[in-house]
């Protein structure tokens, strides 16, 4: 189990299914790599998807 560095919830990174990857999650992964996050897997799937949706909408946090 890992702890998300953004929301501090525990999640199991092995449970993330490749089929469940959404365009928002992919966009979040690109954004996180671009800003220099060392390990994008330190964020839970919900936080990664939320960041991707915020980027799609054009809002920043």
LINDA-V134155 format. One record per residue. N is the residue number from 0. RES is the residue in one small letter. PHI is phi in whole degrees, 0 to 359 (999 if undefined). PSI is psi in radians with two decimals (* if undefined). OMEGA is omega in radians with two decimals (* if undefined). Layout:
n->N res->RES phi->PHI psi->PSI omega->OMEGA
n->N res->RES phi->PHI psi->PSI omega->OMEGA
This chain:
n->0 res->x phi->999 psi->2.42 omega->3.07
n->1 res->x phi->245 psi->2.80 omega->3.07
n->2 res->x phi->249 psi->2.26 omega->3.13
n->3 res->x phi->295 psi->2.33 omega->-3.13
n->4 res->x phi->281 psi->-0.11 omega->-3.13
n->5 res->x phi->258 psi->-0.85 omega->-3.07
n->6 res->x phi->251 psi->-0.13 omega->3.10
n->7 res->x phi->64 psi->0.39 omega->3.02
n->8 res->x phi->272 psi->2.62 omega->3.08
n->9 res->x phi->277 psi->2.50 omega->3.08
n->10 res->x phi->211 psi->2.75 omega->3.13
n->11 res->x phi->254 psi->1.93 omega->-3.06
n->12 res->x phi->291 psi->-0.30 omega->3.12
n->13 res->x phi->280 psi->-0.26 omega->3.13
n->14 res->x phi->278 psi->-0.18 omega->-3.11
n->15 res->x phi->288 psi->2.05 omega->-3.10
n->16 res->x phi->272 psi->2.45 omega->-3.13
n->17 res->x phi->296 psi->-0.55 omega->-3.13
n->18 res->x phi->292 psi->-0.49 omega->-3.09
n->19 res->x phi->279 psi->0.08 omega->-3.14
n->20 res->x phi->287 psi->2.13 omega->-3.12
n->21 res->x phi->258 psi->2.88 omega->3.07
n->22 res->x phi->301 psi->-0.61 omega->3.13
n->23 res->x phi->294 psi->-0.69 omega->3.12
n->24 res->x phi->293 psi->-0.72 omega->3.10
n->25 res->x phi->298 psi->-0.74 omega->3.11
n->26 res->x phi->296 psi->-0.68 omega->3.09
n->27 res->x phi->296 psi->-0.71 omega->3.11
n->28 res->x phi->299 psi->-0.75 omega->3.10
n->29 res->x phi->297 psi->-0.78 omega->3.13
n->30 res->x phi->299 psi->-0.80 omega->-3.11
n->31 res->x phi->295 psi->-0.68 omega->3.09
n->32 res->x phi->294 psi->-0.67 omega->-3.10
n->33 res->x phi->294 psi->-0.63 omega->-3.12
n->34 res->x phi->274 psi->-0.05 omega->3.00
n->35 res->x phi->93 psi->0.43 omega->3.06
n->36 res->x phi->291 psi->2.23 omega->-3.06
n->37 res->x phi->297 psi->-0.85 omega->-3.08
n->38 res->x phi->231 psi->1.85 omega->-3.11
n->39 res->x phi->291 psi->-0.27 omega->3.13
n->40 res->x phi->278 psi->0.08 omega->3.05
n->41 res->x phi->280 psi->-0.14 omega->3.09
n->42 res->x phi->255 psi->2.49 omega->3.13
n->43 res->x phi->289 psi->2.78 omega->-3.12
n->44 res->x phi->302 psi->-0.59 omega->3.14
n->45 res->x phi->294 psi->-0.74 omega->3.13
n->46 res->x phi->292 psi->-0.68 omega->3.10
n->47 res->x phi->296 psi->-0.72 omega->3.12
n->48 res->x phi->293 psi->-0.68 omega->3.11
n->49 res->x phi->298 psi->-0.74 omega->3.09
n->50 res->x phi->297 psi->-0.69 omega->3.11
n->51 res->x phi->295 psi->-0.72 omega->3.12
n->52 res->x phi->295 psi->-0.71 omega->3.11
n->53 res->x phi->297 psi->-0.65 omega->3.09
n->54 res->x phi->291 psi->-0.68 omega->3.10
n->55 res->x phi->298 psi->-0.67 omega->-3.13
n->56 res->x phi->281 psi->-0.30 omega->3.12
n->57 res->x phi->90 psi->0.22 omega->3.11
n->58 res->x phi->262 psi->2.56 omega->3.06
n->59 res->x phi->246 psi->2.75 omega->3.09
n->60 res->x phi->255 psi->* omega->*
